[in-house]
Amino acid sequence: MAPLIAVLLLTGLTVVVIGALAIPMNFFRWVATVREERDRLETELLEARKEIRSLKEELMRQSSD
């Protein structure tokens, strides 16, 4: 009877440890996804600012002509 209880406890403990490790792994995966999205949006914002700047310069040139 004692070996059965020991095996069940070990199995339960293994499941708990694996579950406890899975939660942080999912969290870190989520953080990485959020950072990638943030970086992508920052890149798009910088490109949009460059485009706006070039359009302003073009308008200034056209208005001075």
PDB file of N, CA, C and O in Angstrom:
ATOM      1  N   MET A   1       0.821  -1.205   0.000  1.00  0.00           N
ATOM      2  CA  MET A   1       0.000   0.000   0.000  1.00  0.00           C
ATOM      3  C   MET A   1       0.868   1.274   0.000  1.00  0.00           C
ATOM      4  O   MET A   1       0.559   2.252  -0.681  1.00  0.00           O
ATOM      5  N   ALA A   2       1.945   1.235   0.771  1.00  0.00           N
ATOM      6  CA  ALA A   2       2.827   2.404   0.861  1.00  0.00           C
ATOM      7  C   ALA A   2       3.470   2.741  -0.483  1.00  0.00           C
ATOM      8  O   ALA A   2       3.561   3.919  -0.829  1.00  0.00           O
ATOM      9  N   PRO A   3       3.928   1.729  -1.267  1.00  0.00           N
ATOM     10  CA  PRO A   3       4.498   2.079  -2.573  1.00  0.00           C
ATOM     11  C   PRO A   3       3.474   2.738  -3.499  1.00  0.00           C
ATOM     12  O   PRO A   3       3.823   3.635  -4.266  1.00  0.00           O
ATOM     13  N   LEU A   4       2.222   2.303  -3.433  1.00  0.00           N
ATOM     14  CA  LEU A   4       1.174   2.900  -4.266  1.00  0.00           C
ATOM     15  C   LEU A   4       0.970   4.362  -3.883  1.00  0.00           C
ATOM     16  O   LEU A   4       0.859   5.224  -4.754  1.00  0.00           O
ATOM     17  N   ILE A   5       0.922   4.637  -2.595  1.00  0.00           N
ATOM     18  CA  ILE A   5       0.757   6.019  -2.132  1.00  0.00           C
ATOM     19  C   ILE A   5       1.961   6.860  -2.561  1.00  0.00           C
ATOM     20  O   ILE A   5       1.801   8.005  -2.983  1.00  0.00           O
ATOM     21  N   ALA A   6       3.150   6.300  -2.455  1.00  0.00           N
ATOM     22  CA  ALA A   6       4.357   7.025  -2.854  1.00  0.00           C
ATOM     23  C   ALA A   6       4.338   7.345  -4.347  1.00  0.00           C
ATOM     24  O   ALA A   6       4.700   8.450  -4.750  1.00  0.00           O
ATOM     25  N   VAL A   7       3.918   6.386  -5.163  1.00  0.00           N
ATOM     26  CA  VAL A   7       3.836   6.610  -6.612  1.00  0.00           C
ATOM     27  C   VAL A   7       2.791   7.669  -6.924  1.00  0.00           C
ATOM     28  O   VAL A   7       3.027   8.544  -7.758  1.00  0.00           O
ATOM     29  N   LEU A   8       1.641   7.602  -6.266  1.00  0.00           N
ATOM     30  CA  LEU A   8       0.591   8.598  -6.499  1.00  0.00           C
ATOM     31  C   LEU A   8       1.048   9.991  -6.059  1.00  0.00           C
ATOM     32  O   LEU A   8       0.797  10.976  -6.754  1.00  0.00           O
ATOM     33  N   LEU A   9       1.711  10.074  -4.920  1.00  0.00           N
ATOM     34  CA  LEU A   9       2.222  11.368  -4.462  1.00  0.00           C
ATOM     35  C   LEU A   9       3.280  11.917  -5.418  1.00  0.00           C
ATOM     36  O   LEU A   9       3.285  13.109  -5.725  1.00  0.00           O
ATOM     37  N   LEU A  10       4.160  11.063  -5.878  1.00  0.00           N
ATOM     38  CA  LEU A  10       5.194  11.487  -6.816  1.00  0.00           C
ATOM     39  C   LEU A  10       4.581  11.951  -8.135  1.00  0.00           C
ATOM     40  O   LEU A  10       5.009  12.952  -8.711  1.00  0.00           O
ATOM     41  N   THR A  11       3.580  11.219  -8.604  1.00  0.00           N
ATOM     42  CA  THR A  11       2.884  11.606  -9.839  1.00  0.00           C
ATOM     43  C   THR A  11       2.183  12.948  -9.654  1.00  0.00           C
ATOM     44  O   THR A  11       2.278  13.826 -10.512  1.00  0.00           O
ATOM     45  N   GLY A  12       1.488  13.104  -8.547  1.00  0.00           N
ATOM     46  CA  GLY A  12       0.803  14.366  -8.269  1.00  0.00           C
ATOM     47  C   GLY A  12       1.772  15.522  -8.160  1.00  0.00           C
ATOM     48  O   GLY A  12       1.522  16.606  -8.687  1.00  0.00           O
ATOM     49  N   LEU A  13       2.874  15.290  -7.477  1.00  0.00           N
ATOM     50  CA  LEU A  13       3.884  16.334  -7.333  1.00  0.00           C
ATOM     51  C   LEU A  13       4.485  16.708  -8.685  1.00  0.00           C
ATOM     52  O   LEU A  13       4.740  17.883  -8.952  1.00  0.00           O
ATOM     53  N   THR A  14       4.706  15.721  -9.523  1.00  0.00           N
ATOM     54  CA  THR A  14       5.241  15.975 -10.867  1.00  0.00           C
ATOM     55  C   THR A  14       4.272  16.829 -11.678  1.00  0.00           C
ATOM     56  O   THR A  14       4.685  17.769 -12.357  1.00  0.00           O
ATOM     57  N   VAL A  15       2.990  16.502 -11.606  1.00  0.00           N
ATOM     58  CA  VAL A  15       1.978  17.276 -12.336  1.00  0.00           C
ATOM     59  C   VAL A  15       1.946  18.716 -11.827  1.00  0.00           C
ATOM     60  O   VAL A  15       1.858  19.654 -12.619  1.00  0.00           O
ATOM     61  N   VAL A  16       2.018  18.889 -10.518  1.00  0.00           N
ATOM     62  CA  VAL A  16       1.993  20.237  -9.938  1.00  0.00           C
ATOM     63  C   VAL A  16       3.223  21.032 -10.374  1.00  0.00           C
ATOM     64  O   VAL A  16       3.106  22.207 -10.723  1.00  0.00           O
ATOM     65  N   VAL A  17       4.383  20.412 -10.356  1.00  0.00           N
ATOM     66  CA  VAL A  17       5.617  21.110 -10.750  1.00  0.00           C
ATOM     67  C   VAL A  17       5.569  21.486 -12.225  1.00  0.00           C
ATOM     68  O   VAL A  17       5.932  22.604 -12.593  1.00  0.00           O
ATOM     69  N   ILE A  18       5.126  20.566 -13.066  1.00  0.00           N
ATOM     70  CA  ILE A  18       5.029  20.869 -14.505  1.00  0.00           C
ATOM     71  C   ILE A  18       4.036  22.003 -14.736  1.00  0.00           C
ATOM     72  O   ILE A  18       4.294  22.904 -15.534  1.00  0.00           O
ATOM     73  N   GLY A  19       2.908  21.960 -14.047  1.00  0.00           N
ATOM     74  CA  GLY A  19       1.927  23.045 -14.162  1.00  0.00           C
ATOM     75  C   GLY A  19       2.486  24.369 -13.688  1.00  0.00           C
ATOM     76  O   GLY A  19       2.250  25.410 -14.301  1.00  0.00           O
ATOM     77  N   ALA A  20       3.231  24.325 -12.589  1.00  0.00           N
ATOM     78  CA  ALA A  20       3.825  25.555 -12.054  1.00  0.00           C
ATOM     79  C   ALA A  20       4.870  26.121 -13.010  1.00  0.00           C
ATOM     80  O   ALA A  20       5.040  27.338 -13.087  1.00  0.00           O
ATOM     81  N   LEU A  21       5.563  25.267 -13.730  1.00  0.00           N
ATOM     82  CA  LEU A  21       6.549  25.738 -14.705  1.00  0.00           C
ATOM     83  C   LEU A  21       5.878  26.246 -15.976  1.00  0.00           C
ATOM     84  O   LEU A  21       6.401  27.140 -16.640  1.00  0.00           O
ATOM     85  N   ALA A  22       4.733  25.684 -16.312  1.00  0.00           N
ATOM     86  CA  ALA A  22       4.052  26.075 -17.548  1.00  0.00           C
ATOM     87  C   ALA A  22       3.497  27.490 -17.451  1.00  0.00           C
ATOM     88  O   ALA A  22       3.468  28.207 -18.451  1.00  0.00           O
ATOM     89  N   ILE A  23       3.061  27.900 -16.278  1.00  0.00           N
ATOM     90  CA  ILE A  23       2.479  29.235 -16.125  1.00  0.00           C
ATOM     91  C   ILE A  23       3.508  30.328 -16.429  1.00  0.00           C
ATOM     92  O   ILE A  23       3.216  31.219 -17.228  1.00  0.00           O
ATOM     93  N   PRO A  24       4.700  30.295 -15.824  1.00  0.00           N
ATOM     94  CA  PRO A  24       5.684  31.333 -16.178  1.00  0.00           C
ATOM     95  C   PRO A  24       6.113  31.274 -17.639  1.00  0.00           C
ATOM     96  O   PRO A  24       6.377  32.313 -18.245  1.00  0.00           O
ATOM     97  N   MET A  25       6.187  30.088 -18.207  1.00  0.00           N
ATOM     98  CA  MET A  25       6.592  29.981 -19.607  1.00  0.00           C
ATOM     99  C   MET A  25       5.563  30.668 -20.496  1.00  0.00           C
ATOM    100  O   MET A  25       5.930  31.370 -21.438  1.00  0.00           O
ATOM    101  N   ASN A  26       4.275  30.473 -20.204  1.00  0.00           N
ATOM    102  CA  ASN A  26       3.239  31.153 -20.978  1.00  0.00           C
ATOM    103  C   ASN A  26       3.318  32.660 -20.769  1.00  0.00           C
ATOM    104  O   ASN A  26       3.117  33.433 -21.706  1.00  0.00           O
ATOM    105  N   PHE A  27       3.609  33.074 -19.545  1.00  0.00           N
ATOM    106  CA  PHE A  27       3.734  34.503 -19.262  1.00  0.00           C
ATOM    107  C   PHE A  27       4.880  35.113 -20.059  1.00  0.00           C
ATOM    108  O   PHE A  27       4.724  36.173 -20.666  1.00  0.00           O
ATOM    109  N   PHE A  28       6.039  34.443 -20.057  1.00  0.00           N
ATOM    110  CA  PHE A  28       7.179  34.978 -20.790  1.00  0.00           C
ATOM    111  C   PHE A  28       6.921  34.974 -22.292  1.00  0.00           C
ATOM    112  O   PHE A  28       7.385  35.868 -23.000  1.00  0.00           O
ATOM    113  N   ARG A  29       6.189  33.984 -22.784  1.00  0.00           N
ATOM    114  CA  ARG A  29       5.830  33.960 -24.200  1.00  0.00           C
ATOM    115  C   ARG A  29       4.919  35.148 -24.512  1.00  0.00           C
ATOM    116  O   ARG A  29       5.067  35.795 -25.549  1.00  0.00           O
ATOM    117  N   TRP A  30       3.974  35.432 -23.605  1.00  0.00           N
ATOM    118  CA  TRP A  30       3.066  36.563 -23.787  1.00  0.00           C
ATOM    119  C   TRP A  30       3.849  37.876 -23.772  1.00  0.00           C
ATOM    120  O   TRP A  30       3.601  38.754 -24.598  1.00  0.00           O
ATOM    121  N   VAL A  31       4.792  38.013 -22.839  1.00  0.00           N
ATOM    122  CA  VAL A  31       5.610  39.224 -22.758  1.00  0.00           C
ATOM    123  C   VAL A  31       6.398  39.414 -24.050  1.00  0.00           C
ATOM    124  O   VAL A  31       6.494  40.530 -24.560  1.00  0.00           O
ATOM    125  N   ALA A  32       6.959  38.340 -24.578  1.00  0.00           N
ATOM    126  CA  ALA A  32       7.718  38.431 -25.829  1.00  0.00           C
ATOM    127  C   ALA A  32       6.810  38.872 -26.973  1.00  0.00           C
ATOM    128  O   ALA A  32       7.214  39.676 -27.813  1.00  0.00           O
ATOM    129  N   THR A  33       5.592  38.353 -27.008  1.00  0.00           N
ATOM    130  CA  THR A  33       4.639  38.737 -28.052  1.00  0.00           C
ATOM    131  C   THR A  33       4.290  40.215 -27.943  1.00  0.00           C
ATOM    132  O   THR A  33       4.233  40.920 -28.950  1.00  0.00           O
ATOM    133  N   VAL A  34       4.057  40.683 -26.721  1.00  0.00           N
ATOM    134  CA  VAL A  34       3.724  42.095 -26.511  1.00  0.00           C
ATOM    135  C   VAL A  34       4.893  42.983 -26.927  1.00  0.00           C
ATOM    136  O   VAL A  34       4.689  44.032 -27.540  1.00  0.00           O
ATOM    137  N   ARG A  35       6.107  42.571 -26.599  1.00  0.00           N
ATOM    138  CA  ARG A  35       7.284  43.366 -26.986  1.00  0.00           C
ATOM    139  C   ARG A  35       7.449  43.414 -28.494  1.00  0.00           C
ATOM    140  O   ARG A  35       7.783  44.462 -29.047  1.00  0.00           O
ATOM    141  N   GLU A  36       7.219  42.294 -29.167  1.00  0.00           N
ATOM    142  CA  GLU A  36       7.314  42.283 -30.632  1.00  0.00           C
ATOM    143  C   GLU A  36       6.285  43.224 -31.239  1.00  0.00           C
ATOM    144  O   GLU A  36       6.589  43.962 -32.177  1.00  0.00           O
ATOM    145  N   GLU A  37       5.064  43.201 -30.704  1.00  0.00           N
ATOM    146  CA  GLU A  37       4.010  44.081 -31.215  1.00  0.00           C
ATOM    147  C   GLU A  37       4.379  45.544 -30.970  1.00  0.00           C
ATOM    148  O   GLU A  37       4.185  46.391 -31.842  1.00  0.00           O
ATOM    149  N   ARG A  38       4.907  45.837 -29.789  1.00  0.00           N
ATOM    150  CA  ARG A  38       5.330  47.203 -29.474  1.00  0.00           C
ATOM    151  C   ARG A  38       6.426  47.669 -30.426  1.00  0.00           C
ATOM    152  O   ARG A  38       6.380  48.791 -30.930  1.00  0.00           O
ATOM    153  N   ASP A  39       7.406  46.810 -30.671  1.00  0.00           N
ATOM    154  CA  ASP A  39       8.496  47.165 -31.578  1.00  0.00           C
ATOM    155  C   ASP A  39       7.983  47.395 -32.992  1.00  0.00           C
ATOM    156  O   ASP A  39       8.435  48.309 -33.683  1.00  0.00           O
ATOM    157  N   ARG A  40       7.039  46.565 -33.417  1.00  0.00           N
ATOM    158  CA  ARG A  40       6.468  46.726 -34.757  1.00  0.00           C
ATOM    159  C   ARG A  40       5.738  48.063 -34.864  1.00  0.00           C
ATOM    160  O   ARG A  40       5.878  48.781 -35.854  1.00  0.00           O
ATOM    161  N   LEU A  41       4.954  48.390 -33.828  1.00  0.00           N
ATOM    162  CA  LEU A  41       4.216  49.650 -33.845  1.00  0.00           C
ATOM    163  C   LEU A  41       5.161  50.854 -33.795  1.00  0.00           C
ATOM    164  O   LEU A  41       4.912  51.864 -34.452  1.00  0.00           O
ATOM    165  N   GLU A  42       6.239  50.751 -33.022  1.00  0.00           N
ATOM    166  CA  GLU A  42       7.219  51.841 -32.982  1.00  0.00           C
ATOM    167  C   GLU A  42       7.861  52.046 -34.344  1.00  0.00           C
ATOM    168  O   GLU A  42       8.074  53.182 -34.769  1.00  0.00           O
ATOM    169  N   THR A  43       8.169  50.955 -35.028  1.00  0.00           N
ATOM    170  CA  THR A  43       8.761  51.049 -36.359  1.00  0.00           C
ATOM    171  C   THR A  43       7.788  51.710 -37.327  1.00  0.00           C
ATOM    172  O   THR A  43       8.179  52.570 -38.117  1.00  0.00           O
ATOM    173  N   GLU A  44       6.521  51.310 -37.266  1.00  0.00           N
ATOM    174  CA  GLU A  44       5.516  51.924 -38.140  1.00  0.00           C
ATOM    175  C   GLU A  44       5.370  53.408 -37.836  1.00  0.00           C
ATOM    176  O   GLU A  44       5.220  54.222 -38.747  1.00  0.00           O
ATOM    177  N   LEU A  45       5.413  53.759 -36.551  1.00  0.00           N
ATOM    178  CA  LEU A  45       5.296  55.161 -36.162  1.00  0.00           C
ATOM    179  C   LEU A  45       6.467  55.978 -36.700  1.00  0.00           C
ATOM    180  O   LEU A  45       6.272  57.083 -37.208  1.00  0.00           O
ATOM    181  N   LEU A  46       7.663  55.449 -36.592  1.00  0.00           N
ATOM    182  CA  LEU A  46       8.836  56.164 -37.113  1.00  0.00           C
ATOM    183  C   LEU A  46       8.746  56.344 -38.621  1.00  0.00           C
ATOM    184  O   LEU A  46       9.081  57.405 -39.148  1.00  0.00           O
ATOM    185  N   GLU A  47       8.292  55.305 -39.314  1.00  0.00           N
ATOM    186  CA  GLU A  47       8.137  55.416 -40.766  1.00  0.00           C
ATOM    187  C   GLU A  47       7.082  56.454 -41.117  1.00  0.00           C
ATOM    188  O   GLU A  47       7.253  57.222 -42.064  1.00  0.00           O
ATOM    189  N   ALA A  48       5.987  56.479 -40.356  1.00  0.00           N
ATOM    190  CA  ALA A  48       4.932  57.458 -40.618  1.00  0.00           C
ATOM    191  C   ALA A  48       5.443  58.874 -40.363  1.00  0.00           C
ATOM    192  O   ALA A  48       5.122  59.793 -41.117  1.00  0.00           O
ATOM    193  N   ARG A  49       6.232  59.055 -39.312  1.00  0.00           N
ATOM    194  CA  ARG A  49       6.789  60.383 -39.027  1.00  0.00           C
ATOM    195  C   ARG A  49       7.718  60.840 -40.148  1.00  0.00           C
ATOM    196  O   ARG A  49       7.697  62.008 -40.537  1.00  0.00           O
ATOM    197  N   LYS A  50       8.533  59.921 -40.667  1.00  0.00           N
ATOM    198  CA  LYS A  50       9.415  60.265 -41.786  1.00  0.00           C
ATOM    199  C   LYS A  50       8.593  60.673 -43.001  1.00  0.00           C
ATOM    200  O   LYS A  50       8.922  61.639 -43.690  1.00  0.00           O
ATOM    201  N   GLU A  51       7.529  59.934 -43.258  1.00  0.00           N
ATOM    202  CA  GLU A  51       6.664  60.248 -44.398  1.00  0.00           C
ATOM    203  C   GLU A  51       6.011  61.612 -44.212  1.00  0.00           C
ATOM    204  O   GLU A  51       5.939  62.401 -45.154  1.00  0.00           O
ATOM    205  N   ILE A  52       5.539  61.891 -43.013  1.00  0.00           N
ATOM    206  CA  ILE A  52       4.923  63.188 -42.734  1.00  0.00           C
ATOM    207  C   ILE A  52       5.944  64.306 -42.927  1.00  0.00           C
ATOM    208  O   ILE A  52       5.633  65.341 -43.515  1.00  0.00           O
ATOM    209  N   ARG A  53       7.159  64.095 -42.433  1.00  0.00           N
ATOM    210  CA  ARG A  53       8.207  65.105 -42.572  1.00  0.00           C
ATOM    211  C   ARG A  53       8.503  65.379 -44.046  1.00  0.00           C
ATOM    212  O   ARG A  53       8.647  66.532 -44.452  1.00  0.00           O
ATOM    213  N   SER A  54       8.592  64.316 -44.840  1.00  0.00           N
ATOM    214  CA  SER A  54       8.892  64.523 -46.262  1.00  0.00           C
ATOM    215  C   SER A  54       7.726  65.206 -46.972  1.00  0.00           C
ATOM    216  O   SER A  54       7.939  66.020 -47.871  1.00  0.00           O
ATOM    217  N   LEU A  55       6.499  64.880 -46.574  1.00  0.00           N
ATOM    218  CA  LEU A  55       5.349  65.559 -47.176  1.00  0.00           C
ATOM    219  C   LEU A  55       5.314  67.036 -46.790  1.00  0.00           C
ATOM    220  O   LEU A  55       4.977  67.883 -47.618  1.00  0.00           O
ATOM    221  N   LYS A  56       5.656  67.349 -45.549  1.00  0.00           N
ATOM    222  CA  LYS A  56       5.711  68.753 -45.128  1.00  0.00           C
ATOM    223  C   LYS A  56       6.760  69.512 -45.933  1.00  0.00           C
ATOM    224  O   LYS A  56       6.517  70.630 -46.388  1.00  0.00           O
ATOM    225  N   GLU A  57       7.932  68.895 -46.104  1.00  0.00           N
ATOM    226  CA  GLU A  57       8.990  69.542 -46.878  1.00  0.00           C
ATOM    227  C   GLU A  57       8.541  69.781 -48.313  1.00  0.00           C
ATOM    228  O   GLU A  57       8.815  70.830 -48.895  1.00  0.00           O
ATOM    229  N   GLU A  58       7.850  68.800 -48.873  1.00  0.00           N
ATOM    230  CA  GLU A  58       7.361  68.953 -50.244  1.00  0.00           C
ATOM    231  C   GLU A  58       6.333  70.077 -50.327  1.00  0.00           C
ATOM    232  O   GLU A  58       6.351  70.860 -51.277  1.00  0.00           O
ATOM    233  N   LEU A  59       5.443  70.164 -49.348  1.00  0.00           N
ATOM    234  CA  LEU A  59       4.458  71.246 -49.336  1.00  0.00           C
ATOM    235  C   LEU A  59       5.135  72.606 -49.193  1.00  0.00           C
ATOM    236  O   LEU A  59       4.734  73.575 -49.839  1.00  0.00           O
ATOM    237  N   MET A  60       6.152  72.674 -48.353  1.00  0.00           N
ATOM    238  CA  MET A  60       6.873  73.938 -48.181  1.00  0.00           C
ATOM    239  C   MET A  60       7.548  74.354 -49.482  1.00  0.00           C
ATOM    240  O   MET A  60       7.539  75.532 -49.841  1.00  0.00           O
ATOM    241  N   ARG A  61       8.136  73.388 -50.190  1.00  0.00           N
ATOM    242  CA  ARG A  61       8.775  73.693 -51.473  1.00  0.00           C
ATOM    243  C   ARG A  61       7.739  74.166 -52.484  1.00  0.00           C
ATOM    244  O   ARG A  61       7.976  75.120 -53.224  1.00  0.00           O
ATOM    245  N   GLN A  62       6.587  73.496 -52.512  1.00  0.00           N
ATOM    246  CA  GLN A  62       5.555  73.874 -53.482  1.00  0.00           C
ATOM    247  C   GLN A  62       4.976  75.250 -53.159  1.00  0.00           C
ATOM    248  O   GLN A  62       4.681  76.030 -54.065  1.00  0.00           O
ATOM    249  N   SER A  63       4.816  75.545 -51.885  1.00  0.00           N
ATOM    250  CA  SER A  63       4.243  76.847 -51.523  1.00  0.00           C
ATOM    251  C   SER A  63       5.237  77.984 -51.757  1.00  0.00           C
ATOM    252  O   SER A  63       4.830  79.124 -51.980  1.00  0.00           O
ATOM    253  N   SER A  64       6.529  77.687 -51.708  1.00  0.00           N
ATOM    254  CA  SER A  64       7.533  78.733 -51.953  1.00  0.00           C
ATOM    255  C   SER A  64       7.735  78.973 -53.445  1.00  0.00           C
ATOM    256  O   SER A  64       8.281  80.006 -53.834  1.00  0.00           O
ATOM    257  N   ASP A  65       7.302  78.031 -54.286  1.00  0.00           N
ATOM    258  CA  ASP A  65       7.472  78.198 -55.749  1.00  0.00           C
ATOM    259  C   ASP A  65       6.537  79.200 -56.328  1.00  0.00           C
ATOM    260  O   ASP A  65       6.564  79.444 -57.534  1.00  0.00           O
TER     261      ASP A  65
END
